[in-house]
Amino acid sequence: MIPQEKLAPVNRALREAFGATEIEDVREMTKGHGFALVLRIVVQGRPYLLRIIMRGSAMLGPERQFTCMKAAVDAGLAPPLWYANTDDQVSLMDYVEEAPFPATEALVRIPALLRDLHALPPFPAGVPHLDTTCMFLMHKGPAVDGFLSKLQEANIFSAADAEQFSTWHAQLSEIYARLGPDLVSSHNDLFKPDNILFDGNRVWLVDWEAAFLNDRYADLAVAANLIVTNDAEERLFLQHYFGQPPDPYQLARFFFTQQIAHLFYAAVFLWQGSSHEPRDQPPAFTDFYQRLWSGEINLSDKSTKRVFGQIHWERLQHNMRQPRWNQAVKILSERHA
């Protein structure tokens, strides 16, 4: 299961971490591994997580990944780390045996965890063309231009929707450019529950492939989609992050960033899941996310990706026509006149 070319680095990791090279059991993990091979291994009767970066290593910046991961481990936000070698691109950490994580409990624990993450010393800056977060479309440049060209060529929107997408993209980008930077150490890959592990006692964040310095509200907006279902829960979620009830500006910026996320996930996942098959009526936004949170569905197959893009597009269409959108723009514009 371990590729031949990675056997020597893995054996070196096992020797340095445990003084042994025998793996008693190995199982490939199917969730949240991105560009890496992620294996649950048993060494000396104890399970560990072996992560091997397999491709695109230079492009992805393993130094940045390992730097962010180690900072999170030292802060108690990621599972204990036994070995990490940037040159070999191999790491070993404790394996977390997951327990059910009720959304009601997550509403309190996750924002508190993000508060601690965002308080860490600044992570390294990201690279625009490697930004896979919901903020990607807010960065002007050849990477965004190239993606928008591919999106247009894929012809996934009707003519009316394509025009609306361009209008909202321009509007969101113009407003965001006027906002003062609020950059913090961010995980950047919390739009799905795979990277949030609950062991019955505490919450851990894993997979730091996309971590870098990013807008504070990016992690908040995408994590909230997983567990927030109404306005009262949104205020509770933000209260546990800020340590007090959110003020009008915080609510406005959170809501604004959510629309950036809806735009991004609609574009990316409709593009990834594009097909010539007619689209079915998608489920309700909160229903889909509740099933995603519970593990009933995942985003690995093309049809589910298409549905994921659809629900974000419909949520964006709904939100951009609500009074709250105009109120948020007014509050942000007054603060950043």
N, C-alpha and C positions, 0 to 999 in steps of 0.2 A: 504493500500500500504506500510505503514511502518510496519516492522515486530514487532510482539508483544513484543519480548525481547528488542526492541530498543525504545519502546514508552516512557519509563521513562527517558532515556538519552535525547531524542529529546525534551520532555516537559521541562526538566531542561534547555536545551539550549535556547528554546524559551522564557522561563521566564527570564533568565539572560540577554538575548540580547534585548528583546522587552517588557518584563513585561506582556506577554500574552502567551497563549498556543493554541489559536484557529487558525487553518489553514483553510483559506477561499477557497483555491484551491490548488490542487497538481497534478503534472504531472511528470511521469518518463522520464528522459533524456536517449536517446539511444546511445549517442556518448561518447566515450572516458572515460568510467567509470571504466574499469579494475576490480579491486577487490572490488569496492565500489558500493553502491546503491546511485545514484545521482538523486535528485528530484528538480524540480522547484516548489516552494511553494509560496503562497501569504499570507502575514500576515499584517494585518492593511492596506490593500489595496496596498501593495507594494511587488513586486516579489523578491525572494531571491533564492539562490542555497543551498540546504541542501545536504551534503555529509556524508554518513555513511559507514565506513569501515566494510565489512561484513564477510570476511574470510581471513585466512592467516595473521591475523593482527600481531601476534608476529613475524612471519617470515619476513613480509614486513617492519617492523620497523616503527611504527607510529610516534615515537619520531623524527626520521630523516625526515619523510614526513612533519610533522607539523613545524619543525624547518626551513626547506627550504621554505615552503609556507609562513611563517610569515616574513622571510627575504625578499622574493619577494614582499609581500604586503607592507612592510615598505618602499621599494624602488620604489613603484608605478608601479611595473611590473605585479602584479596580482590584481584582483578586491578587493575592500575593504572587510576586514574580520570583522565579527561581533561577532563570537564565535568560539573557538577551544578548545576541551578538549581531550588530549591524552588518558586519561584513558577510557573515553566513546567512543573515536574514532568517534566523531561527529564534524562537522564544519558547519558554516553558513557564506556565503558571498553574496555580491551583485550579482544579476543575470544580465548577459550581454546580451542585445538584439542585435543580430548580424546584421550587414549591409554588403552588397556586398563589397568584398575586392579585387579590381583588382590586378592582378599579377604585373603590372607595378608599382603600389604603394607599393606593398609588397616587391619588390626588394630593396626599400629604407628603409622602416620602420622595416622590420624584422631583418636585420643585425644590425641596430642601437639598437634595443631592445636586441639582443643577446650580443652586446658589453656592455650594461649596466648590464645585468645579469652576465656576466663573470667577471665584475669588482667588484662584491659583495665580502665581506669577505668569506673565504673558507667555503663551505658547509661541512657537515660531510662526511667522506670517505664512499665509497660503500663497499658491501660485495661481493666477487667474484662470489659466487654461486647464487646471486640475481641480477647480472648484466644482464639486459635485453636490453642493448644498443648495438649499432653496434660494440663496442669495445670488446664484450664478448669473441670472438674467439681469441683475442690477449693475453688472460690470461692463462698461463699454469696451469694445476691442474686437480683435479678429476671432477670438474663441466664440464669443456670443454671436457675432455676425455669421460665422460658419455654421453654428447650430441652427440659427434662424433660417438660413438658406436650405439646410437639410429638411427642416420642418416644412418649409414651403414646398419643396420638391416631393415630399411624402404625401402631400395633399390629404391630410387627415381631417382638416376642417372644411366645412362648407364655406362658400365665398363670404357669407355674412359673418360667420364665426371667425374666419381668418382676419377680416377687417376689425372685428371687435377685439380679438386677441392683440393685434398690433396697437390699437388705440389704448387699451388698458396697460400694455407693456410700456408704452411711451409715457403714460401718465404716472404709473408707479415709479418708473426710473427717474422721471423729472423730480418727483417729490422726494424720493430717497436721496438724490444727489444734494438736496438742500439740508438734510438732517445732519446734525452733528454726529461724528463717529462715536460709537459706544461699543468698542471692541473688547472682547474678553476671551479667555481660553475656552474653546468650545469643542464639543465632541463631533458635531456635524453629521451624525448618521443615526438619528433617533426617530426617523419617520416611521419605522417599523419596530416591533417589540423585541426583535432578535438580540439586540445589543443591550437590553436592560434585563438583568437577571436578579431574581429574588430567591434567596435561599431559606426563607421562612423567618429569618432574623434581620437581615439587612439587604440593601440593594447594591448591586455592582454594575458598573459600566464596562463593556468589553468592546474589542475591535476598534482600534484607534487609527485605522487607515486614513480616515478623512479628517482627523483632528488638526486644527490650526486656530489662529487668532481670527475671530469672526464676530459678527454683530450679535450682541447679547440676546436679542429677541428671536434669533434663528432657532436655537435649541428649544426655547420656550414654545414657539409657535408650533413646531412639528411634534414635540412631545405631547403637547396639550391635545392634539387631534386624536391621540390614542385613547384618552381617558375622560376628556371634558365633553359633556353632552348638553350643557345649558349655561345660561349666564351666571347662575349662582355658583356652579362648579368652577366656572372660569375665574370668578372673583376669589374663591377659596384657593384655587391653584396658584394664582398670582400672589395672594396674601402669604402663603407659605414660602414663596420665593423671596418676596421683598421684606418679609418680616412685619408687615403691617398692611392694612387694606390698600389696594392699588389706587393711585390718584388718577384724575382724568387723563393726564398725559400718558401715563403708563398703560392705561387701558387703550388709548388711541393708538399708541405705537405698537402694542401687541396685536390689535385688530388689523392695523395696516400691514404688519409683517405677515400675518396669516394670509392676506390676499396675495402677497408676493409668493408665498409657498403654494397656494392653490394654482397660481399661474404656472409656476415651475413644474409642479407634479402633473398638471394637466398636459403640458407640452411634452415632457419627457416620457411619460408612461403611455400616452396615446401614440406617440412616435414609436416607442419600443413594442407596443402591442398592436401596431397598425396591421390591418388586414382588409380584404375586400368583402368580408362578411358583414351583413347588416348588424348594426348595434342593437342589442336588446335594451329595454328600459333598465337602467342601473338601479341597485338598491339604494335606500336612503343612506346618506353620508355616515350618520352615527351608527346605523345598523352594520354597515360594512366594517367600520373600525372596531366595533365591539367583537365581531367575529375574528378580525385580525388580532386583536389583543388577546383573545382567548385561545389562539392557536388553531382555530377551526380552518382558517385559510392562510395562505402565504402568497407572496408575490413572485413566485418562481416561474409560473407559466404565462404564456403570452395573453391568453384570454383574461386572466385575472389582472394583469398589468393594464389591459385596455379598460377594464371596469374601474380600476383605481384612477386612471386618468379621467374617465368620464365623471366620477363623483366629485373630483376636484374642480373640473370645469363647470359643472352644474352649481357647486357651492360658490364658486367665484361669481358666476352670473347672478346668483341670488344676492350675495353680500354686496356687490358693487351697486345694487339698485336699492339698498336699504338706507334709511335716514342715518344710521350709525356710520356709514361710510362718509357721508358729507360732514358729519360732526367730527369724525376723526381727522379728516383733511383740514378742517378749520382749526382744530386744536394744534395740530402739527405745524400748520402754516403760521399761526400766531407765535408759537414758541421759536420757530426758526425763520422769522421774517427776514 
